[in-house]
Amino acid sequence: MVTEQVHGVHRRMAHASITDHDYGSRNMDWGWQDHGRDQLPHILPGLWVIGQAAIISKVRSGTYRLHTDEYPHRRADLLLNCAPCSSESQPIVMSALRGGMALRSISLSPSLASAARRSFASSRTLKAASTDPFFPNEPEGPSMKTAIPGPKTKEHIEELNDVFDTRSMNMLADYTKSVGNYIVDPDDNTLLDVFAQIASIPVGYNNPNLIKAASTSDMVNAIVNRPALGAFPSHDYASILKTGILKVAPRGLNHVFTAMAGSDANETAYKAAFMYRRQLERGSPDVEFTQTELDSAMNNQSPGAPDLSIMSFKTGFHGRLFGSLSTTRSKALHKIDIPAFDWPQATFPQLKYPLEDNVAENAKIEQASIDEVEHLIKTWHLPPAAIVVEPIQSEGGDNHASPDFFRKLRALTRKHNVLLIVDEVQTGVGATGKFWAHDHWNLQDPPDMVTFSKKAQAAGFYYGNTAIRPNKPYRQFNTWMGDPVRALLFRAIIGEIERLDLVNNTAKVGDYLYSEIEGLAKKYPGQFQDLRGKGQGTFLAFDNPRRDEFLAKAKTLGVNMGGSGNSAVRLRPMLIMQQKHADILLETLEKIAKSW
């Protein structure tokens, strides 16, 4: 018994037998090659495709392979004849299950066959092939058993709320059941997760190779004997760093300071910038502090507490610790009631979309921002020691700027001897189709520091100039200074990314997603506004005037996604998202758009 769907009409067909495409099976392969309609009778006698959109070839007994050069309605609907025929009035086979093994014919009435053919007319060409499943044990798709939260989840929330503030909770999860791209709650609702713990899960829930890494003697030793790294580092910490965190260091930045979280990474980078600036002003890192400096520092006064600043951009987000919060400008709720430093903020370019229709105007917008940055460097009463910038402003609404803007910003910081800190906490580690998002800029002169966290499952900042390391010990110091457990896990994550070529996978899936959402934007005007992220992997976003309702509706349909800014829907899938997951997401987006 299967469900056929033609133009949204569902019908049960007891006389049909078909096996849904098991995404964990390796028997099926999207080949994306055009064999031509005239070859079909020779490939699989008894079945042929209406039009030239898809081809079924027999691989072995009971196993068939689908080849297609077109992809209608993102569903890969197969329109197959149950026998060789010359008349389009004869019954056809239709699978609305994204491929699958046809065990025997599914007969549709001539009227439904005609409707199916009409729906098949609108199609597009795929450019890339999908691969074998990264998680063979994943669910075939979302499965919703209750409302969210369901009764069991509500019980857990009530218990948790007695000891922990749950008001900001997105959903309560059962991580023992979550796998791959799917997150499961205590009521066994299974959702495709394209938010991924606020963009921090890189290679899937319960990744077997990460579990294997977590079971090694090195990991057990790091867990049981957690070192205070600044004072008592383990004998193998250099090896752990060189084979993991530093193996993927941004070009030109071959040193690292490890930290605890993204906010911590930015905070320590700011401290490094201030100390570096003061060393330059003294003329050498070897110059001793004066007694006046030492005494005034204890009173939070200049010169010991220098009159310096960190410049950031409006709508940027760099964390919620005391110093990093002074550079966060995304939402007032993050900052209200907290004393803050009087540090400068420049306007981040607010580009107009579509980009290709606004080239000249966007160039002017970006140049105005660059001019404002230079003006603030020259005139702000607390001179900036550094400028911090996100490659894509994530929490602030997924705001983009061109590579040319960032190249000009780098040149400007070099001109005025201001350090450039690139905050890659959310954009880093593969999501944009590059391991580091700033690789898209093609900088000749690398940033001074790059901060990281989230998908790295570790945190800290990279740097190249050894003078950024403080001139004396204990100036940049805390008890933990990172965690070898996190460093070991990042090393395992890097291994998975390399083994599965996940950065390239993300680039291809992202291109496909962008193209398909672009089509939805044309089909449903006003629902997918200012689509952005072209060429940026799966790091995509669009605006919706009813964003919060949009996100809630998606969850009822089995897809967990997030928002940012005032109206943006941001997509942050894992690096293991494949086309089959993208198709589920796209169908969900279209269902929501249709419902409005």
N, C-alpha and C positions, 0 to 999 in steps of 0.2 A: 504494500500500500504506500503510495507516494502522493505528494501534492504537486499538481501542475499549476503553474501561474502564467497566465497570459493577460497582459494589460491589467495586472493587479487582481484578476479573478482566480480564486482558488477552487479546485475541484478534486475530489477524491476519486482515484481510479483503482478499484480492487483488482482489475484484470492486468494491472501493470506490475512489473518487477524490475527494480533497478537498485543498484548499490550506490549510495552517495559516495562522492569522492572522499576517500579516507586520507586526510592530509598526513597521517602518519605512515601511510603505505608508500612504498617506493615503486609500486607497479605503474603509477601514472606519471606522465612527464609532459609539462607544457613545452612544446618544442618551438612554437612560434615560427614555423616556416610554411611557405605556400607550396604545396605539391600540385595545385591545379585541379579543377573539378574533373577534368577528363581522366585523371588517374584513379579516381575513387573506385570504380567497379573492380579494378584490378587489385586494389589494396585490400578491400573488404567486401566481397560479394554480398549483396543483400542489403547493404547500407550505403546510402550516399547523402551528401549534404546539400540542402537547398542553398543555392548561391555558391560563393567561393569563400565562405567565412570560416569553415572548420572542416577538418578531415579526421576520420577515425581510421587508424591502421592497426592491424592485429600484430601484436608482438609475440605472444605465445598463447597457448590455450588458456582462455579465461581472462586474458590481459589485453587491453587495448590502449593505444596511445592517441592522444588528441594533438593535432597540429592545427594551428589557426593563424591567420594573419590579420584578423579583425576581432574586435571585442565588443559586442553589442551590449549596451546598458550595463556595463561592468559586471555582467552575470555569466558570460561565456555560454549563453543558451545554445544548446545543440539542437539543430533542426535536421532530423535524419529520417529518411524514408525506411519503412519496415521491409520494403522489397524494391528491387529495381523497377522503375516505372517511368513513364513519359508524361504522365498527367499530374498537374499540381493539385488536382482534386482528390488524389488518393491520400490515405492516412499517412501521417508522419510520426516520427518519434521526437519527443521533446523532453529534454532534461533541463530543469531549472535549478540544478544542484551544482553548478560550476564544474561540469565534467562528471565523470563517474563511469563505472563499468555497467554497460547495458547487458543484463542477463537474458532478457528477451524483449520483444517489441512492446512499445507503449503506443497504443492506437489512440489518436485524437480524431475527433469528428472533423469533417471538411471545413466547417465554420471556424473551429478553433485553429485548425491548421492555417487557414487564411489569415486569421488574426495574428498568429505567431509569425507568419511571414512578414506581415506589415510591421510588426514591432521590431523585426530583425533588420529593417532597412537602415536604421540609424546605427552606425558603427564607426570605430576608429582603429587605427593600426597600432599595435604594440611594438615597442622598440627593443624590449629586453625579455629574456626568458627567466622564469622563476627556477628555483633550484630544489633539490631534495629538502624535506622539512628539517629545520634545525632542531625541533623538539618533536620526535615521532610520537611521544605520549601526550601531546597536547589534546585538549578537547577539539572537536570538529568545528565548534563555534560557540557563541554565547548560549547560555541556558538560564532562563529566569523562572524561578519557582515561586517566589513571593514578591511582594513589594519590598522596596529598600527604604528603611531597614525592616527586616522581617521579624517574626516573634522571637526567635532565638537571639538574633542580633540585639534586639531591644533589651533583652535580659542582660547581655554582656555589657552593653553601654551603661545601663543603670548601675551595675556593679562597679564598672570602671570609674564612672563619674563621682562616686563616693570618695575616691582617692586621687583622681586625676581630672584635669579640666578637659572635657570632651567637646566643648562648644565649637571648636574649629575643625572638627572631624569631617572628612569627606566620606569615608565609609570604613566600617570595621571589617578586618580581613582575617581569614584563616589561612595562614601561610603554609601550614602543613599540606593543604590541598591545592594551593595556587601552583601553577606550572607554566613555564614559558611566557607567552604573552597574556596569559589569563590569570585574573585575580578572583578568588573565591571567598564568599563571606560565610558566616556560621550557618546560614540557612541554605547553603549549597547553591546560591546564585553565582553563576559563572559569567564574568564580564571580560570582554576584550579590553585590556588596559592600555590606553594610548596617552595616559598621563604619567604612569610609571613612577609613582612616589615623587612627584614634582621633578620629573626628569632625572631621577637618580638611579634607576635600575637599568644597567646596560645590556646584559646578556640573558635576561629572563629569570623568572622565579624558579627556584630549586634547580638551577643549572647543574647538571651532574659533575661537570669538571670543576666547578667552584666548590661543590660539596666534597669532591675528592681532595682539593687543595686544603679545605678546612679540616680534613682528617689527618693531615701529615704531622709528623713529629715536630717539624719546624713551627707549624701553627699551634700545636698544643703547647709547646714551650713558650711561645710568645703570649698565649692567653694566660697561662698559669703564672708566668714570671714576667709580668708587664714591667718593662724598665722605665725609669725616669731618664728619658733619652739624652737630655742635656748634661746629665751628671754621670749616668751609668749605662751608656749604650751597650747593646749586645755585641759580641765579637764579630758577628756576621752582618751587622746592619749595613755596612758599606756594600757588601755583596747583594743584599736585598734591594738596596736603592739602585745599584747599577744594573741589575737584571730586571728591574721593574720600572719604577717611577722615572729614572733617568734614561731608560731605554727609549722612551717616547717623548723626551724633552723637546720643547719647541726649538727650532733652529737657532743656534747661537746662545742658548741658555743651558749651560751644562752643570749648573749647581742648583740645589734645592734646599728650602727650609720647610720642614714638614710641620703641619699644624693639625687642628682637630676638626674644623668645619670651614665652610665657605666664608662666613663672617670673620672667623679667626684668621684665615688666610689673608683676607684683605687688611684686617687690622694690623697684622705683623708686617705686611708689605708697606703700609703707611709709615709704621715706625722705622722701617729700614730706609725709606725715602727721606724722612726727617733727619735721621742720623747721618746719612750720606751727604745731605745738603750742608749740615753744620760742619762736617769734616772738610768740605770744599771751602767753606767760608773761613775756616781757621787756617787753611793753606796746606794742611797735611793731616792724615789720620794719626800721625805720631805726636801731634801737639797736645800737651796735657790740658785738662780742664782747669780753668781758673777757680780760685776759691769763691769768687763772686758768682760764677756760674753754678757751682755746687750748692751754695747757700740759697740762691734765688730759685733753683729747681725745687727745693724742698717747700717753697712757698707758692709754687705754681706761677712764678713770675719770670719775666724776661731778665737777663739773657738765658738763664738755665732752662726755662720753658719758653723756647723761642717763638717769636711772632711769625709763624708760618702756617700754611694751609694745604689742604688737598682739594683740587678742583674736580668736580663731578658734573654730570649733566642732568638737566631736568628730566623727570620720569625715569631716572636710573634707579637701580636697586643693587646695593652692595653689602647688605647684611644688617643685623639689628644689635650688634654690640655697640659700645658707646661711641667709639671713633668711626666705625663703619656706618653707623646710623646717621652720623652727620653728613655723610655723602649719599645716603639713600634719599631719593626724591620721588618715589613712586606713589605713595599714598600717605595722607596725613595721619591715618590711624596707626601707621607704623611709628610715628614720631611724637604724637601728642603727649604732653606731660613730661617729656624727657629733655633735660637741658642739652643744648647742642652747641657745637663750635660755629663761629661765624665764618663759614667757608664759602667760596664762590661756586656758583652753578651756571653753566652755559646752556643754551638751548640746543637740544639734540634735534637734528633735522627731522621735520615732520613731512615725509615725502608724500607726493600725490600719486595715486594709482588710477589706471595701470601705468607702470613705469615708462613703457614705450611711447605713451601718449603725452608724457610730461617731462621729457628729457631736459629741455632748456629751463623750465621753471624749477625742476628739482636741483639742477646745477646751481641756480641762484640761491635756493634755500640752503644748500650745503655750504656754499661760500659765505653766506651770512653767518652761519654758525662758526665757521673757521675764523672769520673776522671778530666775532664776539669773544671767542676763546683768547685770541691775541690781545684784545683790549683788556680783558680781565687779568691776564698775566702781567700786563704793564701797569695796571692801575689799582688792583685790589690791595687794600690796606694790610692784608696778611699775604705776602707773596707765596704763590703755590710752589711747593717742593715737588709735586707730582700731579699728574692728571690721571684719573681712573675712568675707564670707559668699557662698556660691554660691547662685544661685536654685534649683538642683537639685544636690545633692551627687553628682557624677558618678562619680568614682573610688571613692568611699566606699560605693557600693551603690545609686546612684540614689534618694536620699532626698529626699522632697518636704515642703514645708510650704505652708500656705495663704497667699493674699495678705494676709489679716488679720494673720498672724504677722509678715510683713515690714513691714507698715504700723506695727505696734506697735514693731518693732525700730527703724524709722526715727525714730519719735517719741521713743524712749528715747535714742538717740544724740544727737538734737537737745537733749533736756532736759539731758543731762550734758556737752554740748560735746565729744562724741567723734565723730570722722569716721566715715562709713559708706562702706566700699569694697565694691562689688559685683563679684565675680569672675565675669565673663561669658566667660572664656576658652573654655569648652566649650559653654555654653548660648547664646552670642551668635550673631547673624547668621542668623536665620530658622528654626532647627531646631524651635523650640517653637511655631511658627505666629505669632510676633511677631518683628520683627527683633532686638529685645533681650528676653530672657526677663523682665526686671524690668518691662517694659511691662504684663505681666499683673497687676501689683500695684496699678495705678492710684494711684501715689503723688502726693500734692499737693506734696510736698517732695522733689525728686530726690536721689539719692545724691550724695555729695561727689565720688567718683571711681568710674569703671567701667573695669575692665581688660578687654582683649580680645586674642585671637590666633586660633589654629586656623583656623576657616572664613574668617576675614578674610585669611588668608595673610600677615598683617602683625601687628604687636603694639604695645602701648602702653597708656596709660590716658587717658581723657577726664576733664576737670574743668571746673567752671564758675567758681569763686571764684578770681580772679587772685592772691589772697594765698597760694594753694597753690603758686604758682611761687616758688622760693627767692629770698630777698632779694639774693643775690649770684651772679654767674656762677661756673661751674665746680663748684658744689656738687652739682648733679644733672647729671652729665656722664660720657661715655665716648667712645671714638674714633668709633664708628659711630652711636650713638643712633638706631637703626633703619636702614632701607634704602629708598632711593627705588624700587628694583626691586619690593620688596614693596608699597609704597604704590601704584605704578602697576598692579600686578596686582590689588590690592583694588579699585581704581577700575573695572577691567574686570569683576570679579566683581559689583560693584554694578550695573553696566550689564546684565549677564545676569539678575540677580535681578529687576530692574525690567522688562526686556523680556519675560520669560516669566512675570511675576507669581508668582515662586517661593515667596514667603512664604505667600500664600493657597493655592497648590498644596499646600504642606506641611501647612497646617492641615487641608485637606480630606482628603488622603491619610491624615494622622494620625488623624482622626476615624474613618475607615473601618477602618484597622488596629486601632485600639483596640477598636472594636465587634466585629470578627471574632475577635480574640484573646480577648475576653471570652467569646464563644461557645465557643471552644476550651477555656477554663478550666472551663466548666460540663460540657463533654463529656468532658474528661479530668482529673478531679479530682486535685489534687496536682502536676500538671505545669506549670501556669502560675499560681503562687502570687503573691498580693499584686500583681496587675497594677496598674501606676501610670503616670500620664502623661495622664489624660483631659483633653482640651482643651489639651494641650501639644504639638500637632503630632505629629511622628514621634519625639519624644524620649520613648520608651517603654521600660519595663523590666518584668520579672517575675522571680520567684525559681524556681529548679528545684533539687531536692535533689541532682541529679547534674549540676550545671551544666557542669563541665569535659567530661564525656562528651557532654553535649548539644551543646556547641560543636564538639567533634570530629566528631560525627555530622553536624552541619549542613554542615561543610566537605566531607565525603565526598559529600553530596547536592548540592553546588554552591552553597552559600551561606556567605559569610564574615561571621560576627558576632562580637561581643566580650562580655566579662564585666566585672563590677565588683563590689567588695565581696567577700563570701565566697560568695554563691550567686546573684547577680543575672546575668541575661542582659540586656544593654542593647542596644537598637536605635539605631543612629546612621546611618541612611541619608543619602544626599545630598539636597539640595533638589530635585533633578530626578527623584526617585522618583515614579513614577506608579502608577495602580491596577494596571496589568499587572505591575509589579515587586512590588507588595504581594501580589498573588495568588500569585506564585511563592514568596515568603517564607512566606505562610500555608500553602500546600500542604506546604512543607518542614517547618514547625513541626508540622503534623498528622501527617506521616509519622513524625517522630521520636516524637511522643507515642504513636502507634499501635504503634510497634516495641517500646515498653516496657510 
